[in-house]
Amino acid sequence: MKRLLTSLFLISLPSITLAESITFYDLNWDMTVEQMNEKLTSKGYKCSPPEGYPKIRNCWSNRNIEDHIGITEIAIYFGCGAYNGCNYSLEEVYLAMSKRYGKVDRQVLMYKWYSSIGDSLSLMDMRNIEPYLGPHQVVLFRGRYRDKLDF
C-alpha cells in the first residue's frame, strides 16, 4: 500500500510542476501589486490609483494613448501600444500569441488562452467597442482559484 501511494505521488508531480501562471509583458498574478508597479516603472510607466478607487491602478507611458495598462483585482488590461501591436491586425497578433501560448479557445470577438491554475489571457477585438484605445487589447484575468491580491 505504501508503495502504491508513493507511486501515485510521484506520478502526480509533473502535473503539479506544470501549474504555472500566464506571464504577459513581464506581469503575472504571482506578483504583488508592488512588484507590478516596480516592473512597469522600470519600463517607463507612471502608475497611480484613480481618485476614489484605491484598488485600481492606471499606468501610462508618454508614448501614446494606446500605451496604457490598467490593473484591477481581477484583470490587467493592456492597450495595443503596450505590446507594440497597434500596427498589426488582430489575426497577426493572434498568430504570434498562439506560437507562445499554444492552444486557443476562439470566441466571439476574442481569442482566449487558459493556464492550468485558472488564469486566462484574452486578445480582444476593440474596433467596434472602444476604437480610440486601439484596434485590439490583451487582458490577463486572475484565476478564480487564486488568493486575493494585496490591493
C-alpha positions in Angstrom: 0.0 0.0 0.0 2.8 2.4 0.9 4.5 1.7 -2.5 1.2 2.4 -4.3 0.8 5.8 -2.5 4.4 6.7 -3.2 4.0 5.8 -6.9 0.8 7.8 -7.2 2.5 10.8 -5.6 5.5 10.6 -7.9 3.2 10.3 -11.0 1.3 13.4 -9.9 4.5 15.5 -9.6 4.8 16.5 -13.2 1.2 17.9 -13.2 2.0 19.9 -10.1 5.1 21.5 -11.5 3.3 22.3 -14.8 0.8 24.5 -12.9 2.2 27.9 -14.0 0.7 31.4 -14.2 0.5 33.1 -17.6 3.0 35.9 -18.0 2.3 38.8 -20.4 4.5 41.9 -20.7 6.5 40.6 -17.7 3.5 40.6 -15.5 1.6 37.7 -13.9 -0.7 37.0 -11.0 2.0 35.5 -8.9 3.3 39.1 -8.4 2.2 41.6 -5.7 0.9 45.0 -6.7 4.2 46.5 -5.6 6.1 44.1 -7.9 3.8 45.0 -10.8 4.4 48.7 -10.1 8.1 48.3 -10.0 8.2 46.3 -13.2 6.1 48.9 -15.0 8.0 51.8 -13.6 11.2 50.2 -14.9 9.6 50.2 -18.3 8.8 53.9 -18.1 5.2 53.8 -16.9 3.7 56.0 -14.2 1.1 54.2 -12.2 -1.4 55.6 -9.8 -4.9 54.8 -8.5 -7.7 57.0 -9.9 -9.3 59.3 -7.3 -11.7 57.3 -5.1 -10.6 53.9 -6.4 -7.6 52.7 -4.3 -7.9 49.1 -5.6 -7.2 50.1 -9.2 -4.0 51.2 -10.9 -3.8 53.2 -14.2 -0.4 53.1 -15.8 0.6 55.4 -18.7 3.7 56.0 -20.7 4.5 59.1 -22.6 4.3 57.4 -26.0 0.6 57.4 -26.9 -3.0 56.9 -25.7 -2.9 53.2 -26.7 0.1 52.6 -24.5 -1.8 52.1 -21.2 -2.1 49.3 -18.7 -4.9 49.1 -16.2 -4.7 46.8 -13.1 -7.8 45.8 -11.1 -8.3 43.0 -8.6 -9.2 40.5 -11.3 -7.7 41.7 -14.5 -4.7 43.5 -16.1 -5.7 45.4 -19.3 -3.0 46.1 -21.9 -3.6 48.6 -24.7 -2.1 47.6 -28.0 0.7 50.2 -27.6 2.0 48.3 -24.5 2.9 45.3 -26.6 3.6 47.2 -29.8 0.6 45.6 -31.5 -1.3 48.7 -32.8 0.1 48.4 -36.3 -0.8 44.7 -36.6 -4.1 43.1 -37.3 -6.0 41.1 -34.7 -5.2 37.9 -36.7 -1.4 38.7 -36.9 -1.3 39.3 -33.1 -3.3 36.1 -32.6 -0.8 34.1 -34.7 2.1 35.4 -32.7 0.4 34.8 -29.4 -0.6 31.2 -30.4 3.1 30.4 -31.0 3.8 31.4 -27.4 0.8 30.3 -25.5 -0.4 27.3 -27.5 -4.0 26.1 -27.9 -6.6 28.8 -28.1 -10.3 29.0 -27.4 -11.9 31.0 -30.2 -14.8 33.1 -29.0 -16.8 36.0 -30.5 -14.5 39.0 -31.0 -11.7 37.4 -28.9 -9.2 34.6 -28.6 -8.6 33.1 -25.1 -5.8 31.0 -23.6 -6.0 29.3 -20.2 -3.4 28.2 -17.7 -3.7 25.1 -15.6 -4.3 27.2 -12.5 -7.2 29.1 -13.8 -5.6 32.3 -15.2 -6.7 33.3 -18.7 -5.3 35.6 -21.4 -7.7 37.2 -23.9 -6.9 39.0 -27.1 -9.9 41.2 -27.7 -11.1 43.0 -30.9 -11.8 46.6 -29.9 -12.5 48.2 -33.3 -16.3 48.4 -32.6 -16.1 48.7 -28.8 -13.6 51.4 -27.9 -11.7 52.2 -31.1 -9.9 55.1 -29.5 -7.9 52.7 -27.4 -6.6 50.9 -30.5 -7.8 48.0 -32.7 -7.3 45.3 -30.0 -6.2 44.8 -26.4 -5.0 42.0 -24.3 -6.5 41.2 -20.9 -4.9 38.9 -18.3 -7.5 37.6 -15.9 -6.7 36.3 -12.5 -7.8 32.7 -12.0 -10.8 32.2 -9.7 -8.8 29.7 -7.6 -6.2 32.2 -6.6 -5.9 34.1 -3.3 -6.9 37.7 -3.3 -4.2 40.3 -4.0 -2.9 42.8 -1.5 -4.7 45.8 -3.0 
